[in-house]
Amino acid sequence: MLHFDGSQLRLAAGHDLTYHHGLEVIFTDVAYMACPARFWDPRFRDPTLDERALVRRHVGEESPVVIAFDVEVPAGGDLPSCLVAAGSVEVVHGLVYRYWRDNLAAGERLAPHVRPPEPS
């Protein structure tokens, strides 16, 4: 989970999330979210009828987007199921650096939390 501000949820994916990632899944107008703060290897799938009903009970109506995914968590154990209900979802490809870097090439950008270094 790269960023969540109460309305927008941004998930990042890549082989080594220490320095960069190459794909983001961005949910906007999040109405319901149930997933751990730290996880890896999400396996996206269609939500079950019971999961859709759970979201409907909490949100009060059918959401335009309901996504389910199973993940692995640091503590191990059973794979928890995650649910996100939102107004929309977008998949964005491109190299996103997780550290300050000058002279970005076309298609490259910095993660939202990255700030320039303090002047010496």
C-alpha positions in Angstrom: 0.0 0.0 0.0 1.7 3.1 -1.2 -0.8 5.8 -0.2 -4.3 6.1 1.3 -5.9 9.4 2.2 -9.4 8.3 3.1 -10.6 8.7 -0.5 -7.8 7.5 -2.8 -6.0 4.2 -2.3 -2.8 3.7 -4.3 -1.3 0.2 -4.4 2.2 -0.2 -5.9 3.7 -3.3 -7.6 7.1 -4.3 -8.7 9.9 -6.8 -8.2 11.9 -4.7 -5.6 9.8 -2.1 -3.8 12.8 -0.7 -2.0 13.8 1.7 -4.7 11.1 1.8 -7.3 8.0 0.2 -8.7 6.5 -0.1 -12.2 2.8 -0.4 -11.7 0.1 1.3 -9.6 -3.5 0.4 -9.0 -5.4 3.6 -8.1 -8.8 3.4 -6.5 -10.7 6.7 -6.2 -13.7 7.6 -4.1 -13.1 4.6 -1.8 -16.3 3.7 0.1 -15.1 0.5 1.8 -11.7 -1.1 2.3 -10.7 -4.2 4.3 -7.1 -5.2 4.0 -3.9 -5.2 6.1 -1.7 -2.1 5.8 1.3 -4.3 4.7 1.0 -7.2 2.3 2.5 -8.6 -0.8 1.7 -10.9 -3.8 -2.0 -9.9 -4.2 -4.0 -12.3 -6.3 -6.9 -10.3 -7.7 -10.2 -12.0 -8.4 -13.9 -11.4 -8.7 -15.6 -10.9 -5.4 -18.0 -13.6 -4.2 -21.7 -12.9 -3.8 -21.2 -12.9 0.0 -18.4 -10.3 -0.3 -20.6 -8.1 -2.5 -23.4 -8.3 0.0 -21.0 -7.4 2.8 -19.8 -4.3 0.9 -23.5 -3.4 0.1 -24.4 -3.7 3.9 -21.5 -1.3 4.9 -21.8 1.2 2.0 -25.6 1.2 1.7 -25.7 0.7 -2.0 -24.0 -1.1 -4.9 -20.5 0.3 -5.5 -19.4 0.9 -9.1 -16.2 -1.0 -8.5 -15.8 -3.9 -6.0 -12.4 -5.7 -6.2 -11.3 -8.7 -4.1 -7.8 -10.0 -3.7 -6.0 -12.5 -1.5 -2.6 -11.5 -0.1 0.3 -12.7 1.9 1.1 -10.8 5.1 4.4 -10.4 7.1 3.0 -12.6 10.0 2.3 -15.5 7.7 -0.6 -17.8 8.3 -3.8 -18.0 6.2 -4.1 -15.7 3.2 -6.5 -12.9 4.2 -9.1 -11.8 1.7 -9.2 -8.1 0.9 -12.0 -6.0 -0.4 -12.1 -2.5 -1.9 -15.2 -0.7 -3.0 -14.7 2.5 -5.0 -16.0 4.8 -7.6 -13.3 3.9 -10.1 -10.1 2.1 -10.5 -7.1 2.8 -12.8 -4.0 0.9 -13.6 -0.9 3.1 -14.3 2.3 1.7 -15.8 5.6 3.6 -15.5 8.8 3.7 -13.4 8.2 5.4 -10.1 11.2 6.1 -7.9 10.9 6.0 -4.1 13.9 8.3 -3.5 14.8 11.7 -4.7 16.3 11.8 -8.2 17.0 14.6 -10.6 16.6 14.5 -14.4 13.8 12.1 -14.7 13.4 10.5 -18.2 10.1 10.5 -20.1 7.6 8.2 -18.3 9.5 8.3 -15.0 8.2 10.0 -11.8 8.7 10.2 -8.1 6.4 8.6 -5.5 4.0 11.0 -3.8 6.0 10.8 -0.5 9.4 11.7 -2.0 10.7 15.1 -1.1 13.9 16.9 -2.3 16.9 16.7 0.1 17.4 19.5 2.6 19.9 22.1 1.4 23.3 21.8 3.1 
